[in-house]
Amino acid sequence: MSYELLEIPWILESPYSEMSKPGALEFFEWLNQNIGYRLGQLTLLIDPSGENITLDFSPESLLPLGYLLKDLLQIRKKTDEEMKTLVECVPKWLEESVKSQDEELTEKSLSIVFDLAIYFSRVLMRTDDRIKWKMHTKASKLDINRNQLILTGITKLNCNPIRSMKLACFQIATNEKEPNRLRELYDVCMTKLIGP
C-alpha cells in the first residue's frame, strides 16, 4: 500500500470565513470520522523511510518526524492565474508583498500537512486533557480562524493546527526553519493554550 492523498468527498465552501455554520460542522464531523484513516496514511508515509520513527503521540516523536519531512515536502511555483487571483484580493498597498509570495506546497505536501496537523493536535490533547479541538463557528467574519479547526485550552488563546502546520512545513521545505520546528511549535502551542 502507498500513501493516499487527502480527498474530501465534497467541495468545501470557500473561503472558510464565508462557509456556513452547517458546512463547517459537516467538515468537522467528516474529519472526526476519518482521524484513524488519516493517521494510518501518515504511518504509511513514514514506514518506507527506514527511519526509526514511532507515532506514539509523545512530544518527542515530533522531532524525528520533522527531520523526515525535509525529504518529503515539496514546493511548486504558483500559476499565473493563482497569482492574479491573489493580487486582486488585496489592497493596492499589499500587492508587491503578495507578488513576492509565488511559491506554495505541492498537493501531496498539503495532504501531508493535514495529516500532520491531526497528529500534532492529538499529541497536544494527549499531553494535557484540557486541550480540546472544535470548529470555530462563533467568530466574526474578520476572525482569521472563522469556521476552521482550532485547539483551545485554559487560556483565552487558541491555536489553528492546520495553519500552524502549513507554515511550519513551508518553512522547513524552503530551509527558512530547521526540521526541529515541529517540536518547537509544540512548546509554543502548549504555552499558548495552557500557559507558562
N, C-alpha and C positions, 0 to 999 in steps of 0.2 A: 504494500500500500504506500501511496505517496501523499504528501501534503495537499489538501484541498483548499482552494481559496474560499474566503468568506463569500457566501451568497445569500443575501436576504431575499426571501421568497416573494417580495413585492417591492415596488418602487417607493422609497421613502419620500414623503413630502419634503420639499427643500426650499429654503434652508431650514435648519432646526428651529430657529426663532419664530418662523411662521407656521410651524407644524401645529396642528390642532392637538388639544389635550388628549382626545381618544387615540389619535395617531401615535403620539409619544408613548402612551401607555401600552398600545399594541406592540410597539417595538420593544419596550421593556419586558413584556410578557414573553415575546419570542426569544429575547436574549436569555432570560432566566431558564427557559426550556432547553436552550442549546449550550449552556455553560459546559456541561460534561463533554459534549461533542467537540467544542472548540478547544478545550484544554487537551483533549485527545489529539487533535490536529497539531497543537503546539508540541506535544510529545513526539509525534511522528516527524516533525521538522527537526528536532534536536537529536533524535536517536541515531540517524546515519552519520552524525558529525564525528563520532568516535570520542567525543569529549565526555568526561565523567560529570555529567550534569543530572542532578536529581531534582525533579519538580516536587519538593516536599513542603512547599508553602512557607518556607523559612525565609527570613530576610537575607540570610547568607546565600541562598540559591540564586538571588538576583545578580550577584557578582559574576559567576561564570556564564550566566545567561547573557549578560551584557557583552562579554567578550566574544561569545559565539555570534552575536548579532553583527559584529563587524564584517563577517564574511557573508551574511545572509541578506543584508539590507542593500537596496539599490536605488539610485536616483535617476530620474529622467528629466529632460527639458520639457517645460510646459509648451503646449502648442500655441500657435499664433492666436487661435480662437480663444483659448483659455486666458491668454494674456489680455486680449482685447476685452473680454468679459470682466476680468478683474479691474482693469483700468477704468471701465465705465461705471463700476460700483463705488468708486471712491471720489472724494472731493479733489479738485484740481491740485491743491497743495500737497496731496499724498501720492499723486501719480508717479513721480520719479522713484519714490520709495518702493511702490508696488512693481514698477518695471524692473527693479533690480532683483526681485524675488521670482526668478524664472525657472527654478528647479522644484521638483516635487518627488515624493517617494513613488515608486512603481506600484502597480496594482497588487502584486504579491507582497510587497513590503507593507502596504496599507493593511492587508489582511493579517500579516504578522503583528502589526501594531495593535489591531483589535484583539487578537488572541492574547498578546502580552498584557494589554490593559485589563482583561478579565483575570489573568493570573496575578498581576500586580495588585488588583483590588482584593483578591482572595487572600494574598499574603498579609495585607494590612488588616483585613477583617478577622483573620485567624490570630493575628498577634494581639489584637485588642477587640473584644466583642462589643465595645461601644461604638465601633465604626460600622456604619450601615451604608448600603447604596440604594439609590432611588432615582427616579426621573424627576428633574427639577421643573415641574409643570406650573408652579405657582409664581414664577418670576415674571417681571415685566418684560416687554419686548426689547428693552435696552440691555437686559442682563445677558452677558455673553454665553452663559450656560443654560439659557432657557431651553426647555424640552430636551435636555441632554442628561446622560447618566452622570451623577455626582456621588461622591463619598462625603458623608457627614460624620462628625464625632461629637465631642462635648463642647467644642468652642463654637463660635458663631461663623467660622470659616468653613469652606468646603473645598473639595478637590475634584477636578474633572479628569478621571484616569485616562480616557481616550485622548483628550487634547494633550495632557502631560506626556503620555507615552509617544504620541506622534512627534512632538517637539524633541523629546529625548532621542528618539530613533533617527530623526532627521539630523540632529547634531552629531550623533555617532557616525552616521553614514557619510557626512561631509567633513569629518575629522574636526569639528568645532569643539566636541567634548570627547573625553576618554570613555571607553566602554564601562567604566565603573559608575557611570552616570545613573544607571538604574538603581544601584544600591544607594547612591546619594539622594536620589529622588524619593526613595522610601523614607529616609530620615526627614527630608523636607516635609513630606505629606504627613508623617506621623506627628511632627511638631505642630503643623498647621491644624490638624484635626483634634489632637489630644492635648497639646500644649507642651512647653519645655519640661 
